[in-house]
Amino acid sequence: AEIALARGELLNDESRFLEATRALEQAHLDARRSGHRDVALRSATLLIYLAGYRLARYDEAELWSRIARAEADRAGTQTPTHALILSWTGILYGRQGDFEQARAHYLEAKHLYESLGVSNDAGYDAVFTNLGLVSINLGDAEAAERYLLEGRRRYEARYGRAHPRVAAAMLNLVSAALQRGDVPAANARAEEAVMLAE
C-alpha cells in the first residue's frame, strides 16, 4: 500500500494524472485490505483533487470525497487533513459552478485550520486563494481582494517573491481589480505578474 501511494504521489508530481489515479486507487484498496489507515486516508484525499480538479471526473471526485471524510472520521480527532478534504471538495464544487457550496467548504476549511492552530500549512495558504477566486465568481469584489491579497502574502512568505505561485496570485488580483472596475490597478498588477514570471 505504501509503495503504491508513493508511486501515485510521484506520478501526480510528474503530471501523469491518469497513472497517478490508478496507483492511488490501488494504494487505497491495498490499505483497506491491510488496515493501513494513514495510507487509505492519504490516497483517498489525493484522489479528490485528481478526479475533481485534474481529470474533471466529478462523480468520482464526489465519491472519493465521501470516502476520504469517512477515513478521516475513523481517525477520531479533527486534523489538517480534514480541512484539506473540505478545501478540495470545495474545488470540486467550484469546478462544477456551484460557487456557494465551494465557498461554504472553503470557509469551513479555513475555520478548521484556525481552530487547530495550523496557520503555517500550505493547504491553509491555498484556502485564501480559493476563497478569493470563488468570491470573484460570486461577484464579491471586496472579499475577493481581501482573500487574494492574503493568499499572495502567504505564497510570497512561503515560496519567495520569484515563485510562479506568486505570479499566479498577482494575475488573480488582476481579475479582482477588473471586477471592481479599477483598470489602472489591474494594469499595474499585470505588469508586476509579468515581471515576476520573467
FENLIN-V588962 format. One record per helix or strand of 3 or more residues. SS is the DSSP state (~ for helix, > for strand). FROM is the first residue (numbers start at 1). LEN is the number of residues. If there is no record, write none. Layout:
ss = (SS SS)
from = (FROM FROM)
len = (LEN LEN)
//
This chain:
ss = (~ ~ ~ ~ ~ ~ ~ ~ ~ ~)
from = (2 17 37 58 80 99 122 141 164 183)
len = (12 18 18 17 16 17 16 19 17 15)
//
